[in-house]
Amino acid sequence: MSNSISKIDQALSDLVEAFSELESEFSEKYPEDEDALEHALAEVLETSIDSALEEHDCTPSFFATLINALSEGLEQIDPSAFGDEDDEFGFQARAASDNGIEYDDDDMMDLDDDEDDEEELEEED
C-alpha cells in the first residue's frame, strides 16, 4: 500500500508542476484575457484526460470519482478553497477580487435580491 501512496504523491507532484508550467506559459500568451487563458487550459486538460482514458482503458466516471476524491481531500485540508457555505457568492467574489474588483457583502446580497426579483417577475407572467 505504501508503494501506491508513493505513486499518488509523485503523480500529484508531477501534475502540480506540469499545470503550473502550462498556466505560466498561457499567462504569458494571454496576459490580459482571463477567458482565453481558462479556455486554453481547459482544452489541454480535455485532451490529456481523453488520452488517459484511452491509454488506461477507463471511463469518464472513473475520472469523475478521482476528481471527487481529490476535491473531498482538499476540502478536508482547506474548506475555504471552495468558498464559504454561508456565502453563496464566495467563488465569484474571490475571482473578482483576484482580478482587482472588490465587492462587499452588501453588494453580493444586492445581486441575490435582483435574481429573486427576476424570478418573481417570470412567475407573474
N, C-alpha and C positions, 0 to 999 in steps of 0.2 A: 504494500500500500504506500509506503514512503516513496517508492520509485514513481508511482502515479502522481503523488503530490508534488514531487520534484519536477515532473514533466509539466504539470499545470503551472507551477511557479515560473518555469522557464518560458513556457508559451505565453503567459500573460506579460512577462517582462519583454519578450520579443514583440508582442502586439503593441504594447505601450510605446516602445521605441520606434517601431515602424510607423505607427499612426502619428506620433509626434513629428517625425521627419516629414511625412506626407503633408500634414497640416501646415508645417512651416513652409514647405515648397509652395503649396497652394496659396498661403497667405501672401507670399511674395508675388505670385502671379495675379491674385485678385485682392490687392491691398485695400480697396475701397468698396468692394462688393461682397458683403456677407452672404447674400443669397447664392451667388456664383460659387463661393467657397464651399458652402454647405452642399450644394448640388454636386460639385466635383468630388467631394469626399464621399457622398452617398453613392455616386456612380462607381467609384473604385471599390467601395465596400460591397456593393451589389455583385460586381464581377468576381471579387475574391470569394464571397460566400457561395456563389454559383459554382465556381471552380472547386471549392472544398466539398460541396455537396456531391459533385460528380466523382471527385478523387476518392472520397471515403464512402461513397455509395450510401449516403444517409438522406433523410428527408428534411424539408424545411421545419417541420415540427420539432425535430431533434435540435436544430439551431434555436428555435423559439424557447425550448426547455433550457438550453445552455444560457441564453441571454437572460431568461427569467432567474436562473440560479445566480448568475453574476449580479443582477440587479438586487436580489434579496441580500446577497453578501455585502454589497456596497451599502445598502440601506442599514444593515446592522452596524457597519463601521461609522457611517455618517448619514443619519436620517435626513438632514437638511440638504443633501445632494439632490434630492428630488423635490424640494420645496416643502414648505410647512403645510401640514394637514389643515391647519386653520386658515391658511392663506390660499384661496382659490386661484389667485393670480401670481403666486410665488415665482413660477418659472418665467412668465412674461416680464415681471418686474425685474428679476435678476438679469435676464437677457437684455432688457432695455438699459439697465444701469451699466452693463458691460459695454454698451455702445454709446455711453455718455449721456443717456437720457435718464433723468431722475423722476420718479413718481413717489408720492407719499401714499399712505394707506387710504386717505380720503379720496384720492384720485382713483384708486382701484375700486373703491366702493361705488363711486360715481359710474364707472364702467359697468359694474354689475347692475346698478339701477337702470341704466339705459337699456341693457339687454332685457330686463324684466318688462320695461315699458313697451319694447318692440313686441314681445311675446303677447302682452295683453292686447295690443292693437290688432295683431293677427287673429287672436281668438274672437275679438269682437266682430271681425269681418265675416 
